[in-house]
Amino acid sequence: MGALDDMAYKPFDADAVIDALAPLLQLTISDKQRPGVRLNLKTASKMAALIEQVKLPDEAEPLPVYRP
């Protein structure tokens, strides 16, 4: 198994994120809260995937002030 195999696409696992990050952030997530946290993480993952699809040229610069 090479380095590229380790980087293969893996589906988003909200439970793994909760299990890994809650202790690091010193959060206690109860069994009652977990479904809501899972749903929000899945939604955030889908939103991030949409943004990752946007192709920007290398010379693109961020605007100093956002004006819609």
C-alpha positions as CSV (number, residue, x, y, z in Angstrom):
1,M,0.0,0.0,0.0
2,G,1.6,3.3,-1.2
3,A,1.2,6.9,-0.1
4,L,-1.4,7.5,-2.8
5,D,-3.5,4.6,-1.5
6,D,-3.6,6.3,1.9
7,M,-5.0,9.4,0.3
8,A,-7.9,7.6,-1.5
9,Y,-11.3,9.1,-1.2
10,K,-13.1,8.0,2.0
11,P,-16.7,9.0,2.6
12,F,-17.3,11.5,5.4
13,D,-17.7,9.8,8.7
14,A,-19.4,12.3,11.1
15,D,-19.2,9.9,14.0
16,A,-15.5,9.5,13.6
17,V,-15.2,13.3,13.6
18,I,-17.3,13.6,16.7
19,D,-15.3,10.9,18.5
20,A,-11.9,12.4,17.5
21,L,-12.6,16.1,18.0
22,A,-15.0,16.3,21.0
23,P,-12.3,15.3,23.5
24,L,-9.8,17.7,21.9
25,L,-12.2,20.6,22.1
26,Q,-13.2,19.5,25.7
27,L,-16.8,19.0,24.6
28,T,-19.2,16.6,26.1
29,I,-21.8,15.5,23.6
30,S,-24.6,13.5,25.1
31,D,-26.4,10.6,23.3
32,K,-29.4,13.0,23.0
33,Q,-27.3,15.7,21.3
34,R,-25.3,13.4,19.0
35,P,-27.9,13.1,16.1
36,G,-28.1,16.8,15.8
37,V,-24.3,17.3,15.9
38,R,-24.0,14.5,13.3
39,L,-26.6,16.2,11.0
40,N,-24.8,19.6,11.3
41,L,-21.5,18.0,10.5
42,K,-22.9,16.2,7.4
43,T,-24.5,19.5,6.2
44,A,-21.1,21.3,6.7
45,S,-19.4,18.6,4.8
46,K,-21.8,18.9,1.8
47,M,-21.3,22.7,1.8
48,A,-17.5,22.4,1.9
49,A,-17.7,19.9,-1.0
50,L,-19.6,22.5,-3.1
51,I,-17.0,25.1,-2.4
52,E,-14.1,22.7,-3.2
53,Q,-15.6,22.3,-6.7
54,V,-15.0,26.0,-7.6
55,K,-11.9,26.3,-9.8
56,L,-9.9,29.5,-9.3
57,P,-7.0,30.6,-11.3
58,D,-3.6,30.7,-9.5
59,E,-3.5,34.5,-9.8
60,A,-6.8,34.9,-8.0
61,E,-6.6,37.2,-5.0
62,P,-9.1,37.7,-2.1
63,L,-11.0,41.0,-2.0
64,P,-10.1,43.2,0.9
65,V,-13.8,44.0,1.6
66,Y,-16.8,41.9,0.6
67,R,-19.5,43.9,-1.2
68,P,-22.4,41.9,-2.6
